[in-house]
Amino acid sequence: MTTPTVRSPGAAQLAARHELGRLEGEFGPKRLGKLLFVLYLNMIVTFAAFFLIPGLLCYWWMRRFPNFSRKQAAKRLYLFEHGMIVQPRFGDGMTAFRWDSVKIYQDITQLIVNGVPTPAKYVYSVVAPHSGGAEITEFYESPESWGPWMQEAVLRAQGQAVLEAVLEGGKTDFGALSVSRTGVSSTGNGRLPWSEVQGIEVGGGSVRILKSGTAGPWCTVPVSGVANLHVFLAVAGRLHRP
């Protein structure tokens, strides 16, 4: 079995500098399907033939897709044992993040138009001390794979340390929610003791904290407002004793 290697010298050097370890996954930009590619190509040709300026603008807009730009096609999302490297959809450069220090906010939306679901939109906002931030979207292929992969990698790197810190009396902030040894807190709702927590549900783009003895949820916050969702769920699950 061969070990995957980073083909980009710049990414390899960045990974070594941040001690990201073994490469575990690589994702390239999602290309347009044949039908869309032909449609967009015909648009460029038609505009260019009859309207020069609109044709040039149309071609400039199309260059955001890897089918029409070698530069875009060469971009990659690299997932390593201890972190990741991402190249932005717009702009140049690449940024490295370590799983043990990163915060990830996920926002997955899908509209239903006339009863037909549209393609899902994936936005993972990543921030870390001294590394700035990045936004990773469905620009990269297979977001349904690399999204959970990143969340689970953060859980492995941070979960135990966060749990231990909370059990020792600390409080950990997860954005719109925070947890302590005594309970879960929500912005605008105060603190709910673990003894009064009936359950925690995730669905429909929201996290719901249920309170014992009440019909509705004690609080509802968007998933996009919870940092490191899998870490929050794992730690809250250990502290919550139904």
LINZI-V672402 format. One record per pair of residues at least 4 apart in sequence whose ideal C-beta (glycine too) atoms are under 8 Angstrom apart, sorted by the first residue. I is the first residue (numbers start at 0). J is the second residue. D is the distance in Angstrom with one decimal. If there is no record, write none. Layout:
# LINZI-V672402
{{I & J & D} {I & J & D}}
This chain:
# LINZI-V672402
{{2 & 21 & 7.0} {2 & 22 & 7.7} {3 & 22 & 4.7} {3 & 23 & 7.4} {3 & 24 & 7.9} {3 & 25 & 6.7} {4 & 11 & 7.8} {4 & 22 & 6.5} {5 & 10 & 4.9} {5 & 11 & 4.2} {5 & 14 & 6.2} {5 & 22 & 5.6} {5 & 25 & 7.8} {5 & 77 & 6.3} {7 & 11 & 6.4} {7 & 75 & 6.8} {8 & 12 & 6.4} {9 & 13 & 6.4} {9 & 93 & 6.7} {10 & 14 & 6.1} {10 & 75 & 7.0} {10 & 77 & 5.9} {10 & 84 & 5.2} {10 & 93 & 6.1} {11 & 15 & 6.5} {12 & 16 & 6.3} {13 & 17 & 6.4} {13 & 84 & 5.8} {13 & 93 & 6.3} {13 & 95 & 5.0} {14 & 19 & 4.3} {14 & 20 & 8.0} {14 & 22 & 7.5} {14 & 77 & 7.2} {14 & 79 & 6.0} {14 & 82 & 7.9} {14 & 84 & 6.2} {14 & 95 & 6.8} {15 & 19 & 7.8} {16 & 95 & 7.5} {17 & 81 & 8.0} {17 & 82 & 6.1} {17 & 95 & 4.5} {17 & 97 & 6.2} {18 & 81 & 6.4} {18 & 97 & 7.9} {19 & 79 & 3.8} {19 & 80 & 6.8} {19 & 81 & 4.9} {19 & 82 & 4.2} {19 & 83 & 7.4} {19 & 84 & 7.2} {19 & 95 & 6.6} {19 & 97 & 7.0} {20 & 79 & 5.4} {20 & 80 & 3.4} {20 & 81 & 4.4} {20 & 82 & 7.8} {21 & 79 & 6.5} {21 & 80 & 4.4} {22 & 77 & 6.3} {22 & 78 & 7.6} {22 & 79 & 5.6} {22 & 80 & 8.0} {23 & 78 & 5.3} {23 & 79 & 6.1} {23 & 80 & 6.0} {24 & 77 & 7.4} {24 & 78 & 4.0} {24 & 144 & 8.0} {24 & 145 & 6.7} {24 & 148 & 6.6} {25 & 75 & 5.8} {25 & 76 & 7.3} {25 & 77 & 5.6} {25 & 78 & 7.4} {26 & 75 & 6.8} {26 & 76 & 4.4} {26 & 78 & 7.7} {26 & 139 & 4.6} {26 & 140 & 5.6} {26 & 141 & 6.0} {26 & 144 & 7.9} {26 & 145 & 5.5} {27 & 65 & 7.5} {27 & 72 & 7.4} {27 & 74 & 7.3} {27 & 75 & 5.9} {27 & 76 & 8.0} {27 & 139 & 7.0} {27 & 140 & 6.1} {28 & 64 & 7.9} {28 & 65 & 4.1} {28 & 71 & 5.9} {28 & 72 & 6.2} {28 & 74 & 5.7} {28 & 88 & 7.9} {28 & 138 & 5.7} {28 & 139 & 6.2} {28 & 140 & 6.9} {29 & 65 & 7.7} {29 & 137 & 6.5} {29 & 138 & 6.6} {29 & 139 & 6.6} {29 & 140 & 4.2} {30 & 36 & 7.8} {30 & 64 & 7.5} {30 & 65 & 5.4} {30 & 66 & 5.4} {30 & 72 & 7.8} {30 & 140 & 8.0} {31 & 35 & 4.3} {31 & 36 & 4.5} {31 & 39 & 6.9} {31 & 64 & 5.6} {31 & 66 & 5.0} {32 & 36 & 6.7} {33 & 37 & 6.3} {34 & 38 & 6.3} {35 & 39 & 6.1} {36 & 40 & 6.2} {36 & 66 & 5.3} {37 & 41 & 6.3} {38 & 42 & 6.6} {39 & 43 & 6.7} {39 & 61 & 5.7} {39 & 64 & 7.6} {39 & 66 & 7.8} {39 & 67 & 7.7} {40 & 44 & 6.5} {41 & 45 & 6.0} {42 & 46 & 6.2} {42 & 57 & 5.9} {43 & 47 & 6.0} {43 & 54 & 6.4} {43 & 57 & 5.4} {43 & 58 & 5.2} {43 & 61 & 6.3} {44 & 48 & 6.2} {45 & 49 & 6.6} {45 & 54 & 7.9} {46 & 50 & 5.3} {46 & 53 & 4.7} {46 & 54 & 3.6} {46 & 57 & 4.8} {47 & 51 & 6.8} {47 & 54 & 3.3} {47 & 55 & 7.4} {47 & 57 & 7.8} {47 & 58 & 7.3} {48 & 54 & 7.4} {49 & 54 & 7.9} {50 & 54 & 5.8} {51 & 55 & 6.5} {52 & 56 & 6.4} {53 & 57 & 6.1} {54 & 58 & 6.5} {55 & 59 & 6.3} {56 & 60 & 6.4} {57 & 61 & 6.4} {58 & 62 & 6.8} {58 & 67 & 7.6} {61 & 66 & 7.9} {61 & 67 & 4.5} {62 & 67 & 5.1} {62 & 68 & 4.4} {62 & 71 & 7.0} {63 & 68 & 7.3} {63 & 71 & 6.6} {63 & 88 & 7.3} {63 & 89 & 7.3} {64 & 68 & 6.9} {64 & 71 & 6.6} {65 & 71 & 4.5} {65 & 72 & 3.7} {65 & 74 & 7.7} {66 & 72 & 7.7} {67 & 71 & 7.7} {68 & 72 & 6.4} {69 & 73 & 6.2} {70 & 74 & 7.6} {71 & 88 & 7.8} {74 & 86 & 4.2} {74 & 87 & 8.0} {74 & 88 & 7.4} {75 & 84 & 7.8} {75 & 86 & 6.1} {76 & 83 & 7.0} {76 & 84 & 7.6} {76 & 85 & 5.2} {76 & 86 & 7.4} {76 & 135 & 6.5} {76 & 139 & 4.7} {76 & 145 & 6.3} {77 & 83 & 6.1} {77 & 84 & 4.4} {77 & 85 & 7.6} {78 & 83 & 5.0} {78 & 145 & 6.4} {78 & 148 & 6.1} {78 & 149 & 7.0} {78 & 152 & 7.2} {79 & 83 & 6.1} {79 & 84 & 7.4} {81 & 97 & 5.8} {81 & 98 & 6.0} {81 & 99 & 7.2} {81 & 156 & 7.3} {82 & 95 & 6.2} {82 & 96 & 5.3} {82 & 97 & 4.0} {82 & 98 & 5.4} {82 & 101 & 7.5} {83 & 95 & 7.3} {83 & 96 & 5.5} {83 & 98 & 7.7} {83 & 149 & 6.8} {83 & 152 & 7.9} {84 & 93 & 5.4} {84 & 94 & 7.0} {84 & 95 & 5.0} {84 & 96 & 7.8} {85 & 93 & 6.6} {85 & 94 & 5.9} {85 & 96 & 7.6} {85 & 125 & 7.3} {85 & 133 & 5.1} {85 & 135 & 5.6} {86 & 92 & 7.2} {86 & 93 & 4.6} {87 & 91 & 7.8} {87 & 92 & 7.1} {87 & 94 & 7.8} {87 & 133 & 6.4} {87 & 134 & 7.3} {88 & 134 & 7.9} {88 & 136 & 6.5} {88 & 138 & 4.3} {94 & 130 & 6.2} {94 & 131 & 6.3} {94 & 133 & 5.1} {95 & 130 & 6.7} {96 & 100 & 7.6} {96 & 101 & 4.6} {96 & 125 & 5.8} {96 & 127 & 5.0} {96 & 130 & 5.5} {96 & 133 & 7.4} {97 & 101 & 6.4} {97 & 127 & 7.0} {97 & 130 & 8.0} {97 & 156 & 7.7} {98 & 152 & 4.7} {98 & 153 & 5.2} {98 & 155 & 7.2} {98 & 156 & 3.7} {98 & 157 & 7.2} {99 & 156 & 4.3} {99 & 157 & 6.1} {100 & 127 & 5.0} {100 & 128 & 6.0} {100 & 130 & 7.8} {101 & 125 & 5.9} {101 & 126 & 7.2} {101 & 127 & 4.4} {101 & 130 & 7.7} {101 & 153 & 6.2} {102 & 125 & 7.4} {102 & 126 & 5.1} {102 & 127 & 6.8} {102 & 174 & 7.9} {102 & 226 & 4.3} {102 & 227 & 5.9} {103 & 123 & 5.9} {103 & 124 & 7.3} {103 & 125 & 5.4} {103 & 149 & 6.0} {103 & 150 & 6.4} {103 & 153 & 6.0} {103 & 226 & 6.8} {103 & 227 & 5.8} {103 & 228 & 7.7} {104 & 123 & 7.2} {104 & 124 & 4.4} {104 & 125 & 8.0} {104 & 126 & 8.0} {104 & 174 & 6.8} {104 & 223 & 5.7} {104 & 224 & 7.2} {104 & 225 & 7.2} {104 & 226 & 5.8} {105 & 121 & 7.7} {105 & 122 & 7.4} {105 & 123 & 5.2} {105 & 124 & 7.9} {105 & 146 & 6.4} {105 & 150 & 7.1} {105 & 222 & 6.2} {105 & 223 & 6.7} {105 & 228 & 6.3} {106 & 120 & 7.9} {106 & 121 & 7.7} {106 & 122 & 4.4} {106 & 123 & 7.7} {106 & 124 & 7.4} {106 & 204 & 7.9} {106 & 221 & 7.7} {106 & 222 & 7.0} {106 & 223 & 3.7} {107 & 119 & 6.0} {107 & 120 & 7.1} {107 & 121 & 5.5} {107 & 122 & 7.7} {107 & 146 & 7.5} {107 & 204 & 7.0} {107 & 222 & 7.5} {108 & 119 & 6.9} {108 & 120 & 4.9} {108 & 204 & 6.7} {109 & 116 & 5.6} {109 & 117 & 6.3} {109 & 118 & 7.5} {109 & 119 & 4.3} {109 & 120 & 7.1} {110 & 116 & 7.4} {110 & 117 & 4.6} {111 & 115 & 6.9} {111 & 116 & 5.4} {111 & 117 & 7.4} {112 & 117 & 5.8} {118 & 137 & 7.6} {119 & 137 & 7.3} {119 & 142 & 7.9} {120 & 136 & 7.4} {120 & 137 & 6.4} {121 & 135 & 7.9} {121 & 136 & 5.7} {121 & 137 & 4.5} {121 & 142 & 4.0} {121 & 143 & 8.0} {121 & 146 & 6.2} {122 & 134 & 6.3} {122 & 135 & 7.6} {122 & 136 & 5.4} {122 & 223 & 7.7} {123 & 134 & 7.2} {123 & 135 & 4.4} {123 & 136 & 7.5} {123 & 142 & 8.0} {123 & 146 & 6.1} {123 & 149 & 6.8} {124 & 132 & 6.7} {124 & 133 & 7.8} {124 & 134 & 5.5} {125 & 132 & 6.1} {125 & 133 & 4.9} {125 & 134 & 7.5} {125 & 135 & 6.5} {126 & 130 & 7.8} {126 & 131 & 7.5} {126 & 132 & 4.3} {127 & 131 & 7.7} {127 & 132 & 7.7} {135 & 139 & 6.6} {135 & 145 & 7.8} {136 & 142 & 7.5} {137 & 142 & 4.9} {139 & 145 & 6.7} {141 & 145 & 6.1} {142 & 146 & 5.2} {143 & 147 & 7.5} {144 & 148 & 6.2} {145 & 149 & 6.2} {146 & 150 & 6.8} {147 & 151 & 6.0} {148 & 152 & 6.3} {149 & 153 & 6.5} {150 & 154 & 6.5} {150 & 227 & 7.3} {150 & 228 & 6.1} {150 & 229 & 4.3} {151 & 155 & 6.5} {151 & 229 & 6.2} {152 & 156 & 6.4} {153 & 157 & 5.7} {153 & 227 & 5.3} {153 & 229 & 6.8} {153 & 230 & 6.1} {154 & 158 & 4.6} {154 & 227 & 7.6} {154 & 229 & 4.4} {154 & 230 & 5.2} {154 & 233 & 5.9} {157 & 161 & 5.4} {157 & 227 & 6.8} {157 & 230 & 5.5} {158 & 162 & 6.3} {158 & 229 & 7.9} {158 & 230 & 5.3} {158 & 233 & 5.2} {158 & 234 & 6.8} {159 & 163 & 6.3} {160 & 164 & 6.3} {161 & 165 & 6.4} {161 & 171 & 5.3} {161 & 230 & 5.9} {161 & 234 & 5.5} {162 & 166 & 6.3} {162 & 233 & 7.7} {162 & 234 & 5.1} {162 & 237 & 5.9} {163 & 167 & 6.3} {164 & 169 & 4.2} {164 & 171 & 6.4} {165 & 169 & 5.6} {165 & 170 & 7.2} {165 & 171 & 5.7} {165 & 178 & 5.9} {165 & 179 & 6.2} {165 & 180 & 5.7} {165 & 234 & 6.3} {165 & 238 & 6.9} {166 & 180 & 6.0} {168 & 179 & 7.9} {168 & 180 & 6.1} {169 & 179 & 7.3} {170 & 177 & 5.8} {170 & 178 & 7.2} {170 & 179 & 4.3} {170 & 184 & 7.9} {171 & 177 & 6.3} {171 & 178 & 5.6} {171 & 179 & 7.7} {171 & 234 & 7.1} {172 & 177 & 4.7} {172 & 226 & 7.6} {173 & 177 & 6.0} {173 & 178 & 7.1} {173 & 225 & 5.4} {173 & 226 & 4.9} {173 & 227 & 6.4} {173 & 230 & 7.4} {173 & 231 & 4.5} {174 & 224 & 5.2} {174 & 225 & 5.3} {174 & 226 & 4.3} {175 & 185 & 6.6} {175 & 186 & 5.4} {175 & 220 & 4.2} {175 & 221 & 7.5} {175 & 224 & 3.7} {175 & 225 & 5.9} {176 & 183 & 6.3} {176 & 184 & 6.9} {176 & 185 & 5.7} {176 & 186 & 7.9} {176 & 206 & 7.0} {176 & 208 & 7.8} {176 & 220 & 6.2} {176 & 224 & 8.0} {176 & 225 & 5.8} {176 & 231 & 6.4} {177 & 183 & 7.3} {177 & 184 & 4.7} {178 & 182 & 7.7} {178 & 183 & 5.3} {178 & 184 & 7.5} {178 & 231 & 7.1} {178 & 234 & 5.8} {178 & 235 & 5.7} {178 & 238 & 6.4} {179 & 183 & 8.0} {179 & 184 & 7.2} {179 & 190 & 7.8} {180 & 238 & 7.0} {181 & 190 & 7.4} {181 & 192 & 6.1} {181 & 193 & 7.0} {182 & 190 & 4.7} {182 & 191 & 5.3} {182 & 192 & 4.3} {182 & 193 & 5.4} {182 & 195 & 7.8} {182 & 196 & 7.6} {183 & 190 & 7.1} {183 & 191 & 5.5} {183 & 193 & 7.2} {183 & 196 & 6.5} {183 & 208 & 6.1} {183 & 235 & 6.3} {184 & 188 & 7.6} {184 & 189 & 6.7} {184 & 190 & 4.4} {184 & 191 & 7.5} {185 & 189 & 7.3} {185 & 191 & 7.6} {185 & 208 & 6.8} {185 & 217 & 7.7} {185 & 218 & 4.2} {185 & 220 & 6.5} {186 & 220 & 7.8} {187 & 218 & 7.9} {188 & 217 & 6.7} {188 & 218 & 4.4} {191 & 195 & 5.5} {191 & 196 & 5.9} {191 & 208 & 6.5} {191 & 210 & 6.2} {191 & 217 & 5.6} {191 & 218 & 7.8} {192 & 196 & 7.5} {193 & 238 & 5.6} {193 & 239 & 5.4} {193 & 240 & 6.6} {194 & 240 & 7.9} {195 & 210 & 5.7} {195 & 211 & 5.3} {195 & 212 & 8.0} {196 & 208 & 6.5} {196 & 209 & 7.1} {196 & 210 & 6.9} {196 & 211 & 7.2} {196 & 217 & 7.9} {196 & 239 & 5.2} {196 & 241 & 7.8} {197 & 209 & 4.1} {197 & 210 & 6.0} {197 & 211 & 4.4} {197 & 212 & 8.0} {197 & 241 & 7.1} {198 & 209 & 4.6} {198 & 239 & 7.8} {198 & 241 & 6.8} {199 & 206 & 6.9} {199 & 207 & 7.2} {199 & 208 & 5.8} {199 & 209 & 7.1} {199 & 232 & 6.8} {199 & 235 & 5.7} {199 & 236 & 7.4} {199 & 239 & 6.9} {200 & 206 & 7.4} {200 & 207 & 4.6} {200 & 209 & 6.7} {200 & 216 & 7.8} {201 & 205 & 7.4} {201 & 206 & 5.4} {201 & 207 & 7.7} {201 & 222 & 6.8} {201 & 228 & 7.6} {201 & 232 & 7.1} {202 & 207 & 7.7} {204 & 221 & 6.1} {204 & 222 & 5.5} {204 & 223 & 7.5} {205 & 219 & 5.2} {205 & 220 & 6.7} {205 & 221 & 5.8} {205 & 222 & 6.3} {206 & 219 & 7.3} {206 & 220 & 5.3} {206 & 221 & 7.7} {206 & 222 & 5.9} {206 & 225 & 5.7} {206 & 228 & 7.6} {206 & 231 & 8.0} {207 & 216 & 4.1} {207 & 218 & 7.4} {207 & 219 & 5.0} {208 & 216 & 6.1} {208 & 217 & 4.8} {208 & 218 & 5.0} {208 & 219 & 7.8} {209 & 213 & 7.6} {209 & 216 & 5.5} {209 & 217 & 6.5} {210 & 216 & 7.5} {210 & 217 & 3.8} {213 & 217 & 6.7} {220 & 224 & 5.1} {220 & 225 & 6.5} {221 & 225 & 7.8} {222 & 228 & 6.3} {225 & 231 & 5.7} {226 & 231 & 7.6} {227 & 231 & 6.2} {228 & 232 & 6.3} {229 & 233 & 6.2} {230 & 234 & 6.1} {231 & 235 & 5.9} {232 & 236 & 6.0} {233 & 237 & 6.8} {234 & 238 & 6.4} {235 & 239 & 5.7}}
